[in-house]
Amino acid sequence: MEHKNLIDLEYMTTDELQQTIRLAKVIKSRPDVYKHACDGKIMATLFYEPSTRTQMSFQAAMLRLGGKTIGFDNPMNSSVAKGENIKDTITIISSYSDIIAMRHPSEGSAKAASLFSSVPLINCGDGGHFHPTQTLTDVCTLSFEKGRLDNLKIGLCGDLLNGRTVHSLIKTMSHFKNNSFVLISTKELSVPQYIKDIMDNAGCSYEEKDNLKDAISELDVLYMTRIQRERFSSDEEYQKQKGVFVLDKEKLSLAKEDLIILHPLPRVDEIAIEVDDDPRACYFKQAEYGMYGRMALIVLLLRPEGAFTFNTPDPIIKKNSKCSNEKCITNDPQQFYLPKNTYLKNGKEYCDYCDGLIKSL
């Protein structure tokens, strides 16, 4: 049977996502039952760029399931330093392992790698494109802490333009009933239009605000992200805005008692240290819940009968079309061998690797 790869959480059905969360809860409550679930199995963690939480979370997940790990956290310590391409690396490593967890700075790299893997491959972040297991972490936390994934008013604060975690969370939560969003950012860092289109198409209401203090009282969930100084047009603009998007005790005093505060981490100064001791602060527990979510995902992907459909939502066509996205893996000269696959959606042609627009038809 053909194995399954997790490239984008959107390819998982709502029922499959709920199945994964349910298993994560079982594993958390009964870890003894699953401590030998992956005996004799090997996970390769291939991290082409730095990571603390994601890499260690996957390693801890596999070890807690009774498996072992191999891999690298610096490509300069591997044959990549000698010029080896992704095809050759993945072909070899998949012959050594039973499952691969991979992070790479190029957009579409996970999809490219999956073409040559003989074992399930999990995308741990491909540039600014996807980070599906962070979204899995987020929804596991919501389910653990709120007991539901619907009827939530979710505030997202910070860099909403460049935050892949923000985009993925909105996409996923828009599938559940009666969720609404409050988008808190500067105009320069507001959510891109395609994310607004997703909310509109799903019938999710949303509003945009430029001040955290004005928005916090109505929220069930607050998802904080880091605002980067370099994203502002001038230091003067940054200085005017930086305190507006910092969560401190004063702002938190206006929030609901059952609010939960999430953050993909690492944080810099957008959540004051004084907030850490508040019972509504869930961002450290969020990292732990993510480990259980990844344990569940590993178990389900390694089941012989297969647990997921992972159907690609749009038909693939093979066409020699150059992607205009400079960050796309297909524009890396070392990966010249990749087929220039594209797909059609709503009268437009998109790159099958990075989802960049090729052209309107």
VOLUM-728101 format. One record per residue: x, y, z of N, C-alpha, C, CB in turn; residue in one letter. Coordinates in pm, whole numbers, plus 32768, in hexadecimal, padded with zeros to 4 digits. Glycine has a CB too. Layout:
// VOLUM-728101
XYZXYZXYZXYZA;...
***
This chain:
// VOLUM-728101
80547F8980008000800080008058807D80007FA18000807AM;802D80E27FB78079815E7FB2807581A2803A804281BC7F45E;80E881D1806B80ED821480EC80B782A280E1817C82158124H;809B82DE815380638364815880C983C681917FE3836681ADK;80C58441815D811D84AC818D80C8851F81C1817D84DD811CN;80F78561822B80B085D7825E80FB8653822F80A485D482FBL;80CA868E81C281078706818B80BB878281B8810A86FF80F2I;8037877881BD7FE087E781E27F6C87AE82307FAF88368164D;7F4B87EB82A17EDC87BA82F27E5787C182A77ED3880A8373L;7E4F881682407DD5882281F27DB387A181AA7DE38893818EE;7E16874A81937DFC86CC814E7DBE866381AB7E7C86978112Y;7DBA8681822D7D7D8628828E7CEA864F829E7DC9862F8318M;7C9185EF829F7C04861082B27BEC863A83437BAA8598828DT;7B7A867B835A7B5786A583E27B4E862B843E7AD286F383E4T;7B1585BD840C7B0A8543845D7B94850B847E7AB784DA8414D;7BF08511841E7C7884DE84367CC28535849C7CC784D883B2E;7CAC85B884947CE8861284F67CB285F485817CCD86A584D1L;7C2F85E0858C7BF285C0860D7C25853A86417B5985BD8602Q;7C3A84DB85E67C708459860D7CFB8468864A7C7583FA8594Q;7D4C84BC860E7DD484D3863F7DD1851486C97E22852B85DDT;7D79857586DB7D6D85B8875E7D3D855687C97D0D86318755I;7CDC850487A67CAB84A188087D1A844388337C36845087CDR;7D6A841587D27DD883BC87F57E3F8404884A7E1983848776L;7E5A8483882D7EB884D1887F7E8984D689107EC785608848A;7E0884E589247DD184E989AD7DE1846289F27D3D851189ABK;7DCA83F689A67DDA837089E07E6C83588A077DAC8304897CV;7EC8837F89AE7F57836C89CB7F8083BC8A457FAD83948952I;7F4F84368A527F7184898AC77F3D844B8B487F3885178AB6K;7EC584138B437E8B83D98BBD7EBE834D8BDB7DF483D68BB0S;7EE983038B727F1982798B847F9D82648B3C7EB182148B51R;800782AC8B608086829F8B1680C182138B1D80EB83028B4CP;80A081C88B8880D681418B9780A780E48B2880AF81098C1ED;802D80FD8AF67FF580A78A8D804180B78A0A7F6080C78A77V;807D812D89F480BD814B897481558151897C808981CF8941Y;818F812D89ED8221813C89FB826F80DA89A58248812B8A8CK;822C8074896D826F80178911822E80198886826A7F88894BH;81DE8080886A8194808487EB81EF80888772813980FC87E8A;826880BF878282C680C987118347807D872B82E6815C86F5C;833F8014877983B47FBF878D83EA7F90870683937F4587E8D;846B7F9D86F284AB7F70867784A07FD2860484717EF0864DG;845D80448618844E80A985AF84B4811985C083BF80E285B2K;84DA81558550853E81C0854F8504823A850985C281928509I;851082AD854B84EA832D850E8568837A84E984908381856DM;856D83AD847085DA8406844685A88496844F860A83E583B4A;85EC84E9849C85CA857784A5863285C5845485C685A8853BT;860685FC83E5866086438388863F86D8838F8651860C82F4L;8690872383D8867687B183ED86E3880383A9866F87D28485F;86BB883D83388717888D82E88724891C831D86E888918258Y;86D8893E838486E489BF83C586C889AD845986848A288385E;86F08A0D84AF86E689FB8540865789E8857187248A718587P;864A899685D885CB8981861B85E7894C86A7856F891F85CBS;859A897A870785A58943878F852A88EE87AB85B289B587F9T;84B6892E87B2843C88E987DA8414887B877883CC894C87E8R;840E889A86F783D988388698843187BD869183CB8876860DT;84B387D28685850D87608679850D870A86F7859B878F865BQ;851C874B876B852186FF87E8849A86C08808854C875A885BM;842D870387E183A886CA87F78397864887A9833B872F87D0S;83C58647872C83BC85CC86DD8417855F871683E185E8864BF;848F8585873E84EA8522877784B284E887F9857385618791Q;847E8540884F8443851188CD83CA84B988B2841C85898926A;837884E1884E83028493882C83288405880582B484D587BAA;838C83F887AD83B48373877E83F2832187EF841783808709M;8443835F88428481831788B1841982E7891684E9836F88F7L;83B5833C8931834A8315898F82F482A4895882F2838D89B0R;82F3829488D582A98226889682FD81A8888A82788250880DL;837981AC88B983CF813788B68428812E883C837E80BE88BDG;8421819187E184728190876984F981D2877E842981D386F9G;854581DF871285C8821F871685CD828C86AC863981B78700K;862F82E586B8863C8353865886CA835B861F861783D8869BT;86D1838585A2874F83A785618739842D851A877D833784FBI;87A1846684E0878D84DF849287F6854984AA8707851884AFG;87D785C4848088338634849487E386B384B2888D86488417F;8824870F84F987E6879185148838880384D887D687A685AAD;889A87DC848788EC883E8440891887FE83BD8968886B8496N;88E7882E834C890987EC82CD899D87EC82AF88C08830825CP;89E8884882EE8A78884C82D78ABF87D583168AB288CD830EM;8A76878B836C8AAE871083A58A81869483588A8487048438N;8A4C86AA82E08A1D863B828D8A5586498201898286358289S;8A2E85EF81A88A5D85F5811E8A23866B80D18A3C857480D7S;89C086AE810C898D872980CE89FF878D80BB891B87678125V;8A5C878E81198ACF87E981118B2587CB80968B2387DF8190A;8B1B875280618B67872C7FEB8B1987437F6A8B90869A7FF5K;8A9F87777F788A4F87947F0289E5872D7EE28AA687A37E8EG;89CA86D07F3E896586697F2388DB86A87F1B896885FC7F8FE;888C867D7EB9880686B47EA887A2866C7F0187DB86AC7E16N;872786A47F0786BF866B7F5D869A85DE7F2F864386C57F5DI;869285C97EAE866D85457E7986C884D87EB0867285457DDFK;874A84ED7EA787A884867ED387A584767F6B883684A87EA4D;879E84E57FB3879984DF80468720849080748797856C8082T;86AA84B2803F862E8471806B862B83DF804085B584BB8033I;865983C17FC7865A83367F9886AC82DF7FF78693832D7F0AT;87228310801F877882C28078873E82BB810488048300807EI;8718832E813E86EA833181C9866A82E181DA86D483C281F7I;861282E1817785978294818485B281FD8181853482B98115S;862581D4814F864881468154867F811F81DD86B0812580E7S;86A58184822E86D8816B82B5866A8175831F874881CD82D5Y;85F881B082FD859781D68364850A81A9833F8599826E8379S;84AE81B8839F84238192838A83CA820C837783F1813F83FFD;83FA8280839C83AE82FC838F841183718395834183088400I;83F283DD834F844D84508348840284CE83748486846282B8I;8443851E83C6841285A483EA8478860783B483FE85B48487A;844D8664836084AA86B983178484874C831E84B2868D8286M;84E787A2833984D68834832D853F886782CB84E4887B83B9R;851388C58275856A88FA820D8543898A81F0856388A2818CH;85A289E181D285808A6F81BD85398A8D813A85FA8AC081C3P;853F8A3480D785018A508055846E8A298055854B8A057FE5S;841A8A80801E838B8A658017837089F67FB1833E8AE47FF2E;832089957FDB830289237F84836488B07F91830089507EF7G;83C788BE7FEA842D88567FF783F587D3802C849D88868052S;839287DA80858359875F80BD8312870F805082F787808130A;82C687567FFC828287117F8D82E986D27F30822687727F3EK;8354871B7F1383BD86E67EBD83FD86697EFB842987527EA4A;841B86707F7B845A85FE7FBF840085847FC084808624804EA;837D859B7FCE831F852A7FD6831C84D87F548294855D7FF6S;834485167EE4834584CE7E6583AB845D7E638362852E7DF4L;840E84657EBC847E84077EB8848B83B47F3884FF84517E9FF;842C83C47F948431837B801283E582F8800883FA83D08085S;841F828E803A83DC820C803C839481F580C08440819C8024S;8395825A811983518252819A830082D381AF83B7823C8210V;82A182D4820D8255834F822682B183C4824B81EF83378296P;82908439821582DF84B1822F8285851D826A832384E481ACL;82B3855C82D5826885C4831B82AD864A8304825C85A683B4I;826286AA82D68295873182C2829E87798348823C8780825FN;8316879D8370832B87E683ED8345887A83D483A187AA843AC;832088A8835E8332893483388383893E82B98377898283A9G;83438974824F838D898A81D2838B8A2081B5834F8937815AD;83EF8A6481E983F88AF481DB837E8B38821884058B1B8148G;83478B9B81D382D18BE1820282508BA481D082D78C7081DAG;82568B2881A381E58AE7815F81878AA381C282198A8180FAH;81AC8A2B81F1815889DF824C81A689B582C8811E89658206F;815D89A083358195896583AE8123891683F081D189D48411H;80FA88A783B2807F886383DE80818830846D806487F28384P;80F58805849F80F187CF852780EE883D8591816A8775853FT;811188B9856D80F8892785CA8062894085D4814389A8859DQ;801E893A85637F8D894A85667F4C88D785B27F54895284D7T;7F80885D85A07F4F87EC85EE7F62880686837F97876A85C5L;7FD6883D86A77FF0886387327F8888C68764807C88A08740T;7F69892A87127F0A899287387E7E895A874E7F0789FF86CED;7E50890586F17DC888D186FF7DBF8869876F7D998894867BV;7E29881E87867E2C87C487FA7E1D8815887A7EB0877187FDC;7E65888588827E5D88D988FA7DD18910890D7EC2894D88F1T;7D93893E88A07D09897088AA7CAB890388DC7CDA89A58822L;7CBA888B88A77C64881D88CF7C7C87F489607C7A87A68873S;7CFB87ED89887D1D87CA8A127CE988338A747DB487BA8A22F;7CFC88B28A547CE1891F8AB37C5089508AAE7D3E89938A98E;7C1589568A367B8D898A8A297B24891C8A1D7B8489E689B2K;7B5088A489F87AF3883489EB7AA48836896A7A9688348A5EG;7AC68890890F7A7C889988907AD188E3882979F388E188A3R;7AA988D487AB7AEA891C873E7A88897486F27B2D88BA86DFL;7A118983872979AD89D886E9797C8A42874C7935898386B6D;792D8AA2871978F38B0B876C795E8B5687BD788B8AD087CAN;79CA8B78877B7A388BC087BB7A4F8C4787777AB88B6C87B9L;7A698CAC87C97A948D2D87947B2A8D3587A97A498DA687D9K;7B748D33873A7C058D24873D7C468DA787147C348CB086E1I;7C978DDF876C7CE48E56874B7D708E2F87227CE98EB887C0G;7DA18E6B86B77E2A8E5186897E718ED786837E2C8E0A85FDL;7EE28EE186C87F228F6386DC7FB58F5F86B67F148F8F876EC;7FE08FC5866B806E8FD2864A80848FDC85B580BD8F5D8681G;80E48F8E858481048F8D84F580A98F2A84B081998F6A84DCD;80388F5A847F7FD68F04843F7FEE8EF783A97F4A8F388458L;80498F47837580698F4182E680C88ECF82C880A68FC682B7L;81318EC18317819B8E5F82FB81928DE1834F82208E9F8310N;81348DDC83AD81308D6B840A80ED8CF183CE80E78D938487G;813D8C8B83AA81038C11837080AD8BC883D681728BB4833CR;80CF8BD58459807E8B9384BF7FF38BD284C680C38B9A8548T;7FEC8C5584B77F6C8C9C84B77F168C7184417F838D3484B3V;7F518C7083CB7F078C4B83537ED28BBC835E7F618C5982D6H;7F258B61838C7EFC8AD583967E8D8AC283FD7F738A7D83BAS;7E988B0A846E7E338AFB84D67DAB8B2F84A67E5E8B458556L;7DAB8BA084627D2E8BD6842D7CF28B7483C87D458C6083EBI;7D448B40836E7D138AE183097CD28A68834C7D868AB482AEK;7D138A3283B27CDF89BA83F37C6289D884457D4A897C844DT;7C648A4184947BF38A5F84EC7B798A9084A07C1B8AC68553M;7B8D8ABC84257B1A8AE783D37AC38A7283AA7B4A8B328357S;7AF389F783BC7AA5898083997A40895B84077B02890A837FH;7A4D8998847D79F7897384ED798B89DD85027A4C8961856DF;791789B3853378A08A07853778AF8A7F8596782989B48562K;78798AEF856778668B6685B978E68BA085F678088B478627N;79588B8785B679D28BCA85E279DA8C5485A07A508B7585BFN;7A0D8CB585EA7A228D3A85B37AAC8D6A85DD79B48D9D85E4S;7ADE8DD185977B678DFD85AA7B6F8E9385BF7BBC8DD38533F;7BCA8EBC86177BEC8F4986297C808F5686047BCE8F7B86BDV;7C9C8FA3859D7D238FAF85657D61903185977D208FAB84C8L;7DC7902585EC7DFE909886337E8D90B186037DFB908186CEI;7E9D911D85B77F22913A857F7F2491C8854A7F4690D68510S;7F9B91F2851D7FA5926E84D17F6E92548445803892A284CBT;7F5392BF83FC7F2692AF83717F91926B831E7F0293378334K;800E928D833B807C925582EC808B91BE830080FF929B8310E;805F918C8373807190FF83947FED90B5839D80BD90F18416L;7F8890E483547F0490A583597F02902383097E9991058325S;7E9F8FD183257E8E8F5082E37E828F64824B7E118F05831AV;7EC68F1281FB7EBC8F2081697E308EFF81367F228EC58124P;7E118F3080C17D8A8F24808A7D5E8E9380797D828F6B8005Q;7DBB8E3A80547D908DB0803B7D5D8D6D80BA7E038D5F8000Y;7D8F8D99812F7D5D8D6481AD7CD18D9B81CA7DBE8D878221I;7CBC8E1B81A87C368E5381B67BD38E0C815A7C378EEA8197K;7C018DE880E47BAC8D9E80867B838D1780C17BF48D897FFFD;7BE08CD681057BC38C5481457B568C6581AE7C448C188185I;7B638CCD82017AFE8CE682697A768D07822A7B2A8D5882C6M;7A798D5881C179FC8D7C817D79B98D0281417A188DE4810FD;7A078CAE810079CF8C3680BF79988BD381257A398BF28069N;79D48BD4819E79A68B79820779328BB482587A198B568265A;79138C32823E78A78C73828878CF8C9B831578308C19828FG;79518CAC832D79838CD683B179858D6E83B87A118C9B83CDC;794D8DA6842179558E37843379DD8E5C846C78E48E69848FS;7A0C8ED284477A8A8F03847E7A898F9C847E7B038ECE842CY;7ADA8FD384D67AEC906484DC7B7F908284F37A9490A2854CE;7BA990F684C57C34911F84D27C3E919285367C6E91498449E;7C9F9189858F7CB691F185F37D4B920F85F97C7F91C5867FK;7D6A9288862A7DF792B086317E2492C686C07E0E932E85DFD;7DD8928C87207DFC92A087AD7DD0922687FD7DBB932287E5N;7E2F91E4883F7E11916B888B7DB5918A89017E93912B88BDL;7DCB91FA89437D7B921D89B97CE7922789977DAB92A189F4K;7CC9925B89227C3D926E88F87BF991EA88D37C3792CD8883D;7C47918388B87C0E910688847C07909688EA7C5D90D8880FA;7C58909A89517C70902389A37BF78FF689F37CE1903E8A01I;7B9F90508A187B30902C8A727ACE8FCA8A347AE690A88A9CS;7AC68FC389B17A618F70896F7A958EE789447A2B8FB788F6E;7B138ECA895C7B548E5489227B488DD8897A7BE58E718907L;7B3B8D6389377B498CE2897A7BD88CAE89717AE88C7B893CD;7C1C8CD589067CA68CAB88EC7CF48D2488BA7CAC8C368882V;7D6E8D3588ED7DC88D9D88BA7E478D5A888A7DE78E098928L;7E648D67880A7EDB8D2B87CC7F3E8D9B87B07EB88CDC8748Y;7FA68DA18800800A8E0C87F4807B8DE1879780428E31887DM;80AE8E41874981258E2986F781828EA0870380FE8E108663T;81FC8E8B86DD82638EF286EA82578F5A867982EE8EB386EAR;825B8FD9869F82679044863B82FA9066862C821490C48664I;8329906485B183B6907B859783D0910D857183E7901D8528Q;8431914785B0845491D28597846C91ED850384CF91F985E8R;84AA918C84BE84D091A18433845991A983D4852D91338406E;83E291858405836B918983B1832F921683A68303912983E7R;835F927383F9832992FA83F7837593538396832C93378483F;832E93B78363836B9411830083D6946A833E8300946782BFS;83CD948383C1843194D58405843594AE84988412956D83F5S;84A294CF84DA84AC94B285698446950485B8853B94D0859CD;84269579858583C295CE85C7833A958785CA83B79656857FE;8315954A85598297950185528298948B85B3827D94D084C4E;8309944685BA831493D486168304940186A7839C938E8603Y;8347946D86CC8342949E875582B494C6877C83A295148767Q;826894FB871C81DF95248737818494AC875181A9957786C3K;81A4943C8712814993CA87158174935A8772813A9395868CQ;81F293538797822392D887D681DA92B4885782B792E687F2K;81B8931688AA817492F7892780E392D18916817E936A8982G;80A892F888A5801B92DC888C80029247887D7FEC9326880EV;806791FE885080589170883580A4911988998086915187A9F;80B8914D891280F79101897E808C90DB89E38169915389C2V;8082905D8A028022902D8A65806290378AEF7FF48F9B8A47L;802590868B47805590958BD07FE090838C308099911F8BE5D;7FFA908F8CB17F9290798D167F2090DD8D087FCD90818DA2K;7F4191588CE57EDA91BE8CD97E7491978C6E7F1A92458CB6E;7EA3916F8BF97E4791468B8F7DFF90C58BB57E9191338B0BK;7E4690698BF47E0C8FE88C177D9C8FF68C7F7E788F8A8C4CL;7DA390608CCF7D3A90778D347CB290908CF47D6090EE8D8DS;7CB090B38C747C3390CE8C2C7BF990518BEB7C4991388BC2L;7C428FE18BEE7C1C8F698BA47BBF8F0F8BF57C998F1B8B7CA;7B7F8EB38BAE7B2A8E4F8BEE7B7E8DF58C497AE18DFA8B84K;7B3B8DBE8CB07B808D658D0D7BA88CE28CCA7B288D488D85E;7B5F8CBB8C617B7F8C3C8C1F7BC68C508B997B008BEC8C0AD;7BFA8CC88B837C508CDE8B0D7CC68C7F8B137C808D718B05L;7CF48C508A9D7D758C0B8A997DD28C578A3B7D658B758A6CI;7E518C608A637EB58CAB8A177F168C4789D97F008D118A73I;7F228C4E89537F7D8BF689097FEA8C4988C67F2F8BA388A0L;80578C0788A680C78C46885E81198BD4882381208CA288BEH;813E8BDD87A2818C8B708766821B8B69879A818E8B7F86D0P;824A8BD487DA82D28BDE880F833A8BD3879F82E98B70887AL;83AF8C0E87AD83DD8C55882483A28CE1882F84748C5E8824P;83958D1088A983678D9988BD83E08DF388D283058DA38936R;83CA8E7488C084348ED788DD84018F31894C84598F2C885CV;83AF8F958929837B8FED899282E59003898583C39072898FD;82A28FB4893082148FCC891681B78F96898381EE8F8E8892E;81EB8F4089DA81A38F168A5381FF8F318AC981798E7D8A4CI;81D28F868B2482228FA88B9882368F2C8BF081E1901B8BE9A;82AC8F228C2E82CB8EB08C8482648EA18CF383578EBF8CBFI;822D8F0F8D2181CB8F0C8D8E814D8EBE8D6B81A68F9A8DB5E;81338EAC8CEB80BC8E628CBF80CF8DCB8CD1809D8E828C2CV;814B8D9C8CD881668D0D8CDA811F8CC58D4C81FB8CF68CE5D;810F8D088DBD80D38CC68E32803B8CCB8E3381088D068EAFD;80008D0E8DD37F6F8D148DCB7F3B8C8D8D977F408D898D6FD;7ED18C558DD47E9F8BD18DA77E6C8BD18D187E308BA38E02P;7E548C478CDE7E258C4E8C547E978C408BEF7DDC8CD18C3DR;7F148C4A8C1E7F888C3D8BC67FA08BAA8BA780078C7C8C07A;7F8C8B838B2A7F948AF58B0480078AD88AA47F128AC88AC5C;805E8B398A8A80BF8B268A1F812C8AC28A4080FE8BAA89FDY;814A8AAC8AC181AB8A448AE1816889BB8ADE81EB8A5E8B6DF;80ED89B28B1180A189358B06808989138A73801A89408B51K;8079897A8A2080618968899180D189158952805789F1894AQ;814E8931897A81BF88E4894581B78852896E824489218974A;818A883889EB817B87AE8A19810C876789CD815F87AB8AB0E;809A87AB89BC802C877089718057874D88E37FB387CF896EY;80AF87A088AC80E287868825812C8703881C813B87F687F9G;817486E1888681BC86618887815985EC887F821386548906M;80EB85F688CB8087858A88C8804285858840801F859D8939Y;802A85F988047FF285FB877D804E85B8871A7FD6868A8752G;80CF85D087268130859386CB813D84FE86E681B985D886D9R;813284D5876381328446878180BC8401873B812B842E881BM;8047843F87457FD1840687047FE48400866D7F5484598726A;801C846986348031846E85A4809183FF8577806784F6857AL;80FC83EB85C0815E8383859F811B82F985A281D583878602I;80D082DF860D808C825D861A802E824685A5803E8256869FV;7FE182AA85817F7E829A85167FC0828B848D7F1F83118514L;802C82D58475807182CB83F480B6824583E280D6833B83E6L;80DF8207845081278188844880CC810E844C818B817F84B8L;80498124845A7FEE80B284567FF1807083CC7F5E80DD847AR;7FFF7FEC83C580087FA883437F8F7FC182EA80197F148358P;7F197FCA83287EA07FDA82D77E8A806A82AA7E287FAC8324E;7ED880C782E37EC8815382BF7E53819283087EB481628229G;7E68820B833B7E01824C838B7DC482C583467E3A8276840FA;7E0582F782DE7DDA837382A07DC48360820A7E4183E282B9F;7D6D83B381D47D5C83B581447DC0841381027CCE83DC811FT;7DD2848981407E2E84F0810E7E1B850980787EBE84C68129F;7DA1851F80527D8685387FC47DAE85C67F9D7CF185217FA6N;7DF985D37F317E1A86577EFC7D9A86957EC57E89864E7E8FT;7D75870E7EF17CF387457ECC7CE687707E3B7CD587B87F22P;7D5387877DF47D4C87BB7D6C7D9C87627D0D7D7F884D7D67D;7D6C87527C917DAF86F87C317E39872D7C097D5886E77BB5P;7E9786D17C027F2186F47BDD7F3386E57B477F88869B7C2AI;7F7787447B0E7F9D87387A81803487437A787F5687A57A29I;806C87037A1680FD870A7A0181188768798D813A867D79E7K;815C87D379AC8171883A794781F48880796780FB88A07943K;823C88A4790382BF88E2791882AE89787930831C88C9789EN;8270899979A282568A2579C482B68A517A3281C28A3879F1S;82F98AC07A1C83578AF27A80830B8B3D7AED83C08B4D7A3EK;83288B1C7B6B82EA8B617BDB832E8BE77BEF82F28B0B7C5CC;82DE8C507C0583158CD77C1683438CF27CA582AE8D3D7BEDS;83258C977D00834D8CA87D8B83E18C857D9B82F68C4F7DE9N;84338CE87DB784C38CD17DC284E78C717E33850B8D547DD7E;848F8C677E9784AA8C107F0A847C8B817EF384678C477F86K;843F8B667E80840E8AE07E6284828A807E4C83B28AE27DE6C;84708A057E7A84D7899F7E6C84FB89847DDA84AA891E7EAFI;849B899A7D7F84B589807CF1851689E57CB5843389827CA4T;852C8A547CFA858A8ABA7CC986138AAD7D0985548B447CE4N;86298A437D5586AC8A247D8B86FA89D77D1F86A289D17E10D;87698A0C7CEE87B289C97C8087D889397C9F882F8A177C60P;87ED89197D208812888F7D44879F882D7D2E883F88897DD5Q;872388617D2B86AF88097D1F8675880F7C91864388307D87Q;86CD881A7C2E86A6882C7BA1865287B97B6B8722883B7B4CF;865A87447BA6861B86C97B77858586C47B97866086507BB5Y;8554871E7BED84C987177C198468872D7BA584AE877D7C88L;840386D97B96839D86F27B2F835087717B51833B867A7B23P;833587C37AEC82F188437B04825A882E7B0A831488AA7A94K;822E87EA7B7381A087CD7B83815288497BAE818C875C7BE9N;80D988577B7A808188C57BA17FF5888C7BB5808289387B36T;7F9B88E17BEA7F1088B77BF57EB6892D7BD17EF088837C84Y;7E39890C7BAE7DD889717B857D7089837BF27D96894B7B01L;7D4D8A017C107CE68A1D7C737CA98AA57C527D218A1B7D03K;7C248AA67C467BD98B237C2E7C128B737BB77BDB8B7A7CABN;7C318B2B7B4C7C608B6D7AD47CEE8BA27ADB7C078BDC7AB4G;7D3C8B6F7B3A7DC78B9B7B467E228B227B527DD98BF97BC1K;7E9D8B337B277F018AC87B2F7F648AE97B9E7F4A8AB57AA7E;7F7B8A877BF87FD28A9C7C6C80428A347C6E7F818A957CEEY;80B28A597CA9812189FC7CBD80F689917D2281A18A477CEEC;810E89147D0180E688A67D59814188997DD280E588257D0DD;81B188DE7DD4820E88D67E4581F489447EAC829E88DD7E13Y;81F689C17E7E81EB8A337EDA81648A797ED482588A977EBDC;810B8A4C7E7980868A897E65808E8B177E3080398A897EE7D;81018B3D7DF7810D8BC07DBA80BF8BC77D3881A08BE17DA1G;80858C3C7D1D80368C4E7CA380928C4B7C297FE68CD37CA8L;80728BF67BC980BB8BF27B4A807C8C567AE980BA8B627B0DI;7FF98C497AD47FB38CA77A7C7F1D8C917A877FE28C9679E8K;7ED18CF67A5E7E408CEB7A507E218CB879C57DFA8D737A6BS;7DC08C6079BB7D9E8C22793A7D268C6678FB7D828B8B794BL;
***
